[in-house]
Amino acid sequence: MTGYKAYQGNQIDGAGPLGLVLLTYDVLYKSLGRARMGIQQGNMVMEAEQTGRAIEALLELTTSLDMQQGGKVAESLASLYGYMINQLNSGLCSGSTTAVDEIMALVQTLREGWYGLQLEQKKLNAPAVRSQAMGGAYRPAMAFAR
């Protein structure tokens, strides 16, 4: 195992539920950026591979939703993730960055919201409050280690 892979493993192991969500958003955003670069370079293989990774991250976020505890927040996020996947599929190999740009903006906004929640939780530093603050929208799941 390389030093970087060990670092990634440690980052995932110590992340906690919100940390895993943020790591998945990071993978998603980076994959979208690389897909955009592939589009701009006319590299359809790169575009397809990176779009596929972005869709995998969106699926990970979707399957991590706790629909029972998350209620309407979880339902709204599931719907939004489905929309993002559809947009990425529709724009794939079109030669246009429009769909990727739209999804990147959405991802950036969502990640900022989750990051802000993480900062608030660190201030409060109480386990019961953390669970309530998330609204139960996510349950811990596997994050990407690619």
C-alpha positions, 0 to 999 in steps of 0.5 A, a space after each residue: 500500500 502506498 503512503 497516499 492510499 494509507 493516508 486515504 484509508 486513515 482519512 476515511 476511517 476517522 471521518 465520521 458520518 458527516 466527514 464521509 459525506 464531505 469526502 464523497 462530495 469531494 470525489 464527486 466534484 473532482 470527477 466532474 472537474 476531470 470530466 469537464 477537462 475531458 470534454 474541453 480536450 475532446 477526450 471522450 474516454 476521459 469524459 466517460 470515465 470521470 462522468 461514471 465516477 461522478 455518477 458512482 459518487 451520486 449513487 453512494 450519496 443516494 444509497 447513504 440516505 436514511 429515508 426513515 429518519 431523514 424524512 423530507 430532507 432525505 427525499 429531496 436530496 434523493 430527488 436532486 441526486 436523481 436529477 443530477 444523474 439524469 443530467 449527466 447521462 443526457 450530456 454525456 459525449 455531447 461535446 458540451 460542458 453545460 450539464 457538468 457545469 450545472 451539476 458542479 454548481 449544485 455540488 459546490 452549494 450542497 457541499 458548502 451546506 454540509 461543511 457548514 453543518 460540520 463546523 456547527 457540530 464541532 462547535 457544539 461537540 455533543 453526540 446527541 446534538 450531532 445526530 439531531 443536526 443531521 436530521 438523520 438524513 444520512 447513515 454512515 456508508 462506504 466512501 470512495 477511496 480511489 
